[in-house]
Amino acid sequence: MRSLMLSKLLRLSRSPLPRPLGVLPGGAREEEPLPGHFLRWAAVGSCRGSKFATGFSPLQHKPLDSIIDMDRARNRSAEDLVSVWDDYHLGRGHIGTSMKAKLYRLLEQRSLGCRHFVIPMWRGVGYTTMFLQVQLPHMLFTGLEDYKARGTQASPYFTVSHYTEFADTKDLVLIRGDVVFASKLSDSEARWLLETAQSFYLNDVRYKLVERFNKETHDFEFKDVLQALEMPTL
C-alpha cells in the first residue's frame, strides 16, 4: 500500500503544471499540481450547466491610481481611506474591503505552499462547492463542477485583487472584488466567499484543513469543511 501511494505521488510530481484559472498580469505562470485526491471528493460539487465566453480574460489588473486619487489618499487617515473605499464600491457590482498589513503578510506566507481550497456555499436546500486558487495579490473563485469540466480553461466567477500601496505607511491593504458572472454569484455571496476564504487561511484551526487539502490529501475529508462551517452533511 505504501509503495502504491509513493508511486502515485511520483506520478503526480511528474505531471504537467496547470496554468492559473485566469491570465495574470505579466503573462501566464505555472502552478504546482492540484491535490492528488481531487477527483475523489470533487463529486460534492453541484453542476450548474454553465458556459463561458471564449477567450475571456478576467484579470486585467486595474491599477489603484485608476480607482482613487493617490495624492489625496496619502493625506487621509487609514480609517477615512477605508470608509471612502467601502462607500465607493457600494452598488457598483464590486466588493470593497480591507485588511491589516500583518494579516495580509500572514495570508501571503500561508498561501505560498497552499494555493488551493474548496468552499461549500449553502443555497437553500443544498450547497454549491466553489474552487479557490490563491496567487497573491489575486484570489480566484470558480464553480468546482465547471473547473472539473473545463480545467484551466474555466473562467472565475469572482476575482479578488489586493493593493499593498499603503501597507507600510498606513498598515492597510485595500481589497477589491469583482463578480465576473452576476448570473452565478450575487454580491452578498461573493462577500461571504471572500470572508470565508480569509477565515480558512488566517484562523489557525481552520488553516489545518487547508494544509491537509494541499499537503496531506489522503487525509482530507470534505465533511470536516462542512463541520467547520456548521453545514449539514448531505
Buried (B, 14 or more C-beta within 10 A) or exposed (E): EEEEEEEEEEEBEEEEEBBBBBBBEEEEEEBBBBBBBBEEBBEBBBEEEBEBEEEEEBBEEEEBEEBBEEEEBEEBEBEEBBEBBBEBBEEEEBBBBBBBBEBBEBBBEBBEEBBBBBBBBBEEEEBBBBBBBBBBBBBBBBBBBBBBEBEEBBBBBBBBBBBBBBBEEBBBBBBBBBBBBEEBBEBEBBBBBBEBBBBBBBEEEBBBBBBBBBEEBEEBEBEBBBEBBEBEEE
